[in-house]
Amino acid sequence: MQRGIFRLAMVGLAALSLLVTGPVGVSAEYDSVPPPPGGTFVDDDGYAEEGYVEAIAVAGITAGCNPPANDRFCPDLNLTRGEMAAFLVRALQLPSSSADPFVDDDGSGHEGAINALAAAGITEGCNPPDQDRFCPNRPITRGEMASFLVRGFGLAEEPETDPFVDDEASLFQADINRLAGAGITLGCGADRYCPEATVTRRQMAVFLVRALGLNPLVPAPRAAPPPPMVGAGKRIIYANAEQRVWLIDEHEQLVDTYLVSGRQGIPAPGIYHVFSKSIEARAVSGGITMRHMVRFAHGPRVAYGFHSIPLGPDGRPLQTEEELGEFRSGGCVRQPDDKAEALYHWAPIGTTVILVP
């Protein structure tokens, strides 16, 4: 399958571009191997950029951020110049180089990639006019990133438009315009590019996928963990540390499982029972409302129960469904709205609730 065409600038051949379809040597694997359920990494689930991260993982451009396990991508960390070098060398399949032009990358895990990037003419350094330093641990800016991509992918064509209003004083304006002209960047909002802002690792995944002409690979949902082996009969199991509930029917069949948001250590582990329910509930203060309340424990001032994500006095939810799985409640257990309604109808008064640490 055609995965896009990119130009690879080679040493001493600045005017020559090599046209290839997809990343050299990985296109067959990229086409045929889907990401595992839940994806390669455990820390990017739910991010809008997850499909882009998976694409560069399958293409062999990233292995993760926590060797040797490498089960994390660290999507929100700022990308360093050294990491940028490693991404580009893998993406462009650049050959290694024995030249070592920079004095500040000795001992860096990215030194080999930095040397290859310099040999290919994609970087000159970070301290003009001397240019004997690369600054491998410094976060890369969006302006610098534009320059790296323009050189690496041979984007020499000058676009006719200047889409951004905030790069007039930037040394990288011409490269920013080239990047926009190639469809690799849309800016940072409205008509701005934010050339001095840093680039996160997940943002870099998007830029690389666009530059390489790859498709995002959104993984199938991650398999849910099995329920703890506790209790018998129809019951709700709530694991506080995992912020997850399981609904088990009277035939020992799993009905549903999903992430919730409660409070760490509250209520205490133990066996409870549903003792009251109400379609609408209101907090004792603050004008906060909740739907489909299923109460199962008594607190010092109020009862604790399962319910939908609360709404503030302005009608806005107090958290998003993407934030479920985090400790965000004062004691009750917040659920997705549809799950809260389903649990309300599934669990009659007297239903067993087992809370495990």
Wavefront OBJ file of the C-alpha trace (Angstrom):
o trace
v 0.000 0.000 0.000
v 1.245 3.484 -0.835
v 2.211 5.183 2.443
v 3.294 8.531 1.051
v 6.327 9.914 -0.689
v 9.164 11.672 1.060
v 12.469 13.121 -0.051
v 15.667 12.155 1.749
v 18.492 14.687 1.642
v 21.917 12.999 1.520
v 25.405 14.288 2.328
v 26.845 16.431 -0.456
v 23.695 15.969 -2.560
v 21.536 18.768 -1.262
v 19.787 19.196 -4.596
v 18.995 15.489 -4.952
v 15.922 13.847 -3.417
v 15.282 10.114 -3.158
v 11.618 9.179 -3.610
v 10.449 6.159 -1.633
v 7.080 4.791 -0.576
v 6.817 4.743 3.204
v 9.714 4.233 5.595
v 12.438 2.171 3.936
v 12.382 -1.463 5.047
v 9.280 -1.229 7.255
v 6.387 -0.712 4.826
v 5.447 -4.408 4.667
v 5.356 -4.697 8.450
v 3.490 -1.431 8.738
v 0.825 -2.650 6.312
v 0.329 -6.097 7.780
v 0.736 -5.905 11.564
v -1.955 -4.069 13.538
v -1.129 -2.631 16.954
v -1.866 -4.900 19.911
v -5.144 -4.293 21.780
v -4.726 -1.154 23.829
v -1.639 -0.193 21.855
v 2.096 -0.542 22.317
v 2.306 1.802 25.302
v 0.320 1.955 28.530
v 0.457 5.713 29.074
v -1.124 7.119 25.898
v -4.563 5.493 26.106
v -7.270 8.043 25.387
v -4.940 10.643 23.842
v -6.056 12.071 20.506
v -2.543 11.388 19.231
v -2.510 7.690 20.198
v -2.979 6.523 16.600
v -0.009 8.645 15.512
v 2.146 7.266 18.319
v 1.203 3.734 17.238
v 2.105 4.538 13.635
v 5.661 5.576 14.476
v 6.000 2.635 16.876
v 4.999 0.109 14.214
v 7.293 1.859 11.714
v 10.220 1.405 14.112
v 10.734 5.128 14.714
v 10.161 4.948 18.472
v 10.674 2.175 20.996
v 9.411 4.049 24.053
v 10.825 6.213 26.816
v 11.578 3.783 29.670
v 14.158 1.195 28.603
v 14.438 -1.691 29.008
v 10.695 -2.203 29.585
v 9.739 0.404 26.947
v 6.054 0.083 27.715
v 5.664 3.852 28.069
v 5.877 6.674 25.518
v 5.815 9.682 27.899
v 3.442 11.591 25.584
v 3.452 14.839 27.562
v 7.217 15.165 28.033
v 8.985 17.784 25.957
v 11.002 16.281 23.114
v 14.734 16.950 23.436
v 17.036 17.728 20.551
v 18.755 14.377 21.122
v 15.448 12.528 20.898
v 14.620 14.480 17.747
v 17.864 13.248 16.219
v 16.994 9.647 17.070
v 13.490 9.948 15.603
v 14.773 11.433 12.361
v 17.622 8.965 11.911
v 15.187 6.065 12.264
v 12.521 7.692 10.096
v 14.975 8.526 7.305
v 17.118 5.417 7.775
v 20.297 7.518 7.797
v 23.661 5.724 7.797
v 25.978 6.006 10.778
v 28.970 8.333 10.683
v 32.427 8.193 12.248
v 32.613 11.998 12.364
v 31.957 13.522 15.781
v 31.472 17.268 15.260
v 30.017 18.239 18.649
v 31.747 18.497 22.015
v 28.676 18.265 24.265
v 27.125 14.922 23.268
v 29.777 12.572 24.666
v 27.990 10.033 26.829
v 24.591 10.838 25.345
v 22.538 7.833 24.331
v 21.729 9.763 21.170
v 25.324 10.580 20.161
v 25.319 8.158 17.235
v 22.073 9.581 15.890
v 23.343 13.148 16.347
v 26.489 12.348 14.365
v 24.431 10.739 11.587
v 22.138 13.770 11.470
v 25.104 16.114 11.166
v 26.733 13.993 8.454
v 23.492 14.148 6.453
v 23.501 17.953 6.636
v 20.287 18.091 8.664
v 21.857 19.861 11.658
v 24.705 22.314 12.052
v 24.573 22.669 15.828
v 23.026 24.979 18.399
v 25.666 27.674 19.007
v 26.367 29.740 15.886
v 28.848 30.754 14.659
v 31.061 28.143 16.389
v 28.552 25.303 15.881
v 30.567 22.878 17.993
v 27.660 22.083 20.307
v 24.352 20.282 19.721
v 22.572 20.849 23.075
v 21.177 17.277 23.136
v 19.233 17.626 26.393
v 17.563 20.922 25.564
v 13.871 20.751 24.620
v 13.429 21.435 20.939
v 11.325 24.403 19.891
v 8.683 24.347 17.198
v 10.868 26.620 15.084
v 13.860 24.289 15.352
v 11.636 21.314 14.632
v 10.480 22.970 11.403
v 14.084 23.409 10.297
v 14.947 19.760 11.071
v 11.968 18.455 9.113
v 12.502 20.760 6.148
v 16.136 19.673 5.804
v 15.439 16.011 6.509
v 12.567 15.675 4.075
v 14.002 17.997 1.439
v 11.119 20.494 1.509
v 12.876 23.096 -0.607
v 9.852 24.548 -2.401
v 8.984 28.083 -1.341
v 5.233 28.402 -0.707
v 3.419 31.482 -1.934
v 1.606 32.070 1.341
v 2.708 33.106 4.840
v -0.046 31.599 7.019
v 1.173 32.603 10.467
v 1.327 36.037 12.079
v 3.691 35.240 14.959
v 6.813 34.053 13.117
v 7.866 37.311 11.450
v 10.870 37.726 13.744
v 11.774 34.041 13.787
v 14.955 32.778 12.125
v 12.894 29.776 11.099
v 10.090 31.630 9.292
v 10.952 30.308 5.833
v 11.078 26.721 7.088
v 7.843 27.175 9.025
v 6.162 28.332 5.817
v 7.577 25.330 3.949
v 6.276 22.993 6.633
v 2.820 24.545 6.395
v 2.908 24.436 2.606
v 3.627 20.707 2.740
v 0.610 20.137 5.018
v 2.760 18.944 7.917
v 1.671 21.672 10.333
v -1.589 23.510 10.843
v -0.171 25.839 13.472
v -0.883 26.086 17.176
v -4.251 27.798 16.934
v -5.958 30.201 14.529
v -3.215 31.921 12.513
v -0.328 31.271 14.896
v 2.582 28.817 14.871
v 4.181 29.474 18.311
v 7.784 29.104 17.034
v 9.370 29.439 20.496
v 7.086 26.895 22.167
v 8.422 23.436 22.944
v 7.218 20.238 21.266
v 5.831 17.303 23.237
v 6.568 13.743 22.225
v 2.961 13.132 21.195
v 2.945 16.270 19.043
v 6.135 15.088 17.352
v 4.437 11.802 16.506
v 1.805 13.739 14.550
v 4.406 15.755 12.643
v 6.358 12.628 11.693
v 3.291 10.707 10.546
v 2.248 13.592 8.322
v 5.757 14.040 6.944
v 6.057 10.329 6.137
v 2.572 10.047 4.675
v 1.595 7.296 7.126
v -1.863 6.622 8.469
v -2.671 6.765 12.191
v -3.151 3.279 13.643
v -5.810 3.430 16.347
v -5.580 0.240 18.414
v -8.515 -1.862 19.537
v -9.505 -1.306 23.180
v -7.219 -2.827 25.765
v -8.536 -6.018 27.309
v -10.016 -5.320 30.731
v -8.405 -7.008 33.745
v -10.330 -9.934 35.244
v -12.365 -9.280 38.396
v -10.858 -10.034 41.795
v -11.846 -13.500 43.047
v -14.028 -12.320 45.892
v -17.633 -12.950 46.888
v -20.353 -14.990 45.242
v -23.709 -14.310 43.600
v -24.840 -11.083 41.993
v -22.452 -8.359 43.135
v -20.574 -5.186 42.377
v -16.819 -5.313 42.962
v -15.061 -1.982 43.391
v -11.235 -1.972 43.404
v -10.206 1.322 44.947
v -6.552 1.292 43.879
v -7.439 0.433 40.279
v -10.467 2.751 40.208
v -12.464 0.081 38.411
v -15.744 -1.737 39.009
v -16.951 -5.137 37.814
v -20.584 -6.217 37.643
v -21.022 -9.956 38.175
v -24.424 -11.626 37.725
v -25.956 -14.505 39.687
v -24.472 -16.991 37.182
v -20.923 -15.718 37.822
v -20.851 -14.059 34.407
v -19.128 -10.713 33.906
v -21.778 -8.184 32.878
v -19.542 -5.131 32.570
v -16.345 -3.501 33.817
v -15.171 0.090 33.496
v -13.079 2.822 35.092
v -14.526 5.117 37.739
v -13.374 8.037 39.876
v -13.598 7.745 43.648
v -11.488 8.796 46.620
v -8.358 6.977 47.683
v -9.079 4.691 50.652
v -12.730 5.809 50.970
v -14.916 3.945 51.821
v -12.947 1.335 53.722
v -12.549 -2.134 52.177
v -15.369 -4.456 53.124
v -18.731 -5.907 52.162
v -21.636 -3.487 51.726
v -25.139 -3.599 50.300
v -27.163 -1.158 48.226
v -29.625 0.473 50.655
v -31.191 3.323 48.650
v -31.387 4.731 45.134
v -32.543 7.973 43.526
v -32.650 9.246 39.958
v -31.557 12.710 41.078
v -29.285 13.563 44.004
v -27.805 16.795 45.309
v -24.625 17.424 47.292
v -24.990 18.985 50.740
v -23.347 22.183 49.450
v -22.062 23.827 46.302
v -25.108 23.278 44.111
v -23.669 20.034 42.699
v -26.113 17.518 41.245
v -25.752 13.829 40.352
v -27.933 11.366 38.473
v -28.639 7.684 39.071
v -27.365 7.526 42.642
v -26.951 4.010 44.072
v -26.003 4.297 47.781
v -24.127 1.501 49.501
v -22.100 2.957 52.418
v -22.534 5.515 55.202
v -19.968 8.262 55.671
v -19.523 10.655 58.612
v -21.848 13.234 57.044
v -23.352 11.724 53.897
v -23.912 8.370 52.237
v -21.509 7.103 49.612
v -22.773 5.666 46.353
v -22.232 5.108 42.665
v -23.515 7.891 40.393
v -22.918 9.749 37.146
v -20.256 12.430 36.738
v -21.521 15.353 38.876
v -22.654 18.618 37.358
v -21.673 21.962 38.887
v -24.162 24.764 39.549
v -23.553 26.011 35.996
v -24.539 22.623 34.566
v -21.039 21.699 33.495
v -19.546 18.278 34.396
v -16.879 18.346 37.095
v -14.629 16.067 35.054
v -14.466 14.388 31.672
v -14.965 10.700 31.004
v -11.335 10.590 29.823
v -10.332 11.465 33.411
v -12.092 8.454 34.894
v -9.596 6.146 36.549
v -8.213 9.043 38.607
v -9.012 9.876 42.236
v -11.307 12.875 41.843
v -14.260 12.347 44.162
v -14.923 13.254 47.781
v -16.073 9.736 48.606
v -18.725 8.628 46.128
v -17.869 6.720 42.952
v -18.277 8.629 39.697
v -19.160 6.674 36.555
v -19.744 7.420 32.863
v -23.314 8.654 32.466
v -24.477 5.626 30.466
v -22.840 3.204 32.912
v -24.429 4.997 35.877
v -27.875 4.622 34.338
v -27.262 0.946 33.530
v -26.033 0.195 37.063
v -29.039 1.989 38.539
v -31.400 -0.376 36.743
v -29.205 -3.492 37.201
v -28.643 -3.289 40.963
v -31.781 -3.503 43.141
v -31.849 -2.642 46.815
v -29.850 -5.274 48.699
v -27.289 -5.918 45.937
v -23.903 -6.849 47.417
v -21.043 -4.383 46.943
v -17.541 -5.653 47.708
v -14.862 -3.013 48.078
v -11.261 -4.202 47.763
v -8.149 -2.048 48.338
l 1 2 3 4 5 6 7 8 9 10 11 12 13 14 15 16 17 18 19 20 21 22 23 24 25 26 27 28 29 30 31 32 33 34 35 36 37 38 39 40 41 42 43 44 45 46 47 48 49 50 51 52 53 54 55 56 57 58 59 60 61 62 63 64 65 66 67 68 69 70 71 72 73 74 75 76 77 78 79 80 81 82 83 84 85 86 87 88 89 90 91 92 93 94 95 96 97 98 99 100 101 102 103 104 105 106 107 108 109 110 111 112 113 114 115 116 117 118 119 120 121 122 123 124 125 126 127 128 129 130 131 132 133 134 135 136 137 138 139 140 141 142 143 144 145 146 147 148 149 150 151 152 153 154 155 156 157 158 159 160 161 162 163 164 165 166 167 168 169 170 171 172 173 174 175 176 177 178 179 180 181 182 183 184 185 186 187 188 189 190 191 192 193 194 195 196 197 198 199 200 201 202 203 204 205 206 207 208 209 210 211 212 213 214 215 216 217 218 219 220 221 222 223 224 225 226 227 228 229 230 231 232 233 234 235 236 237 238 239 240 241 242 243 244 245 246 247 248 249 250 251 252 253 254 255 256 257 258 259 260 261 262 263 264 265 266 267 268 269 270 271 272 273 274 275 276 277 278 279 280 281 282 283 284 285 286 287 288 289 290 291 292 293 294 295 296 297 298 299 300 301 302 303 304 305 306 307 308 309 310 311 312 313 314 315 316 317 318 319 320 321 322 323 324 325 326 327 328 329 330 331 332 333 334 335 336 337 338 339 340 341 342 343 344 345 346 347 348 349 350 351 352 353 354 355 356 357
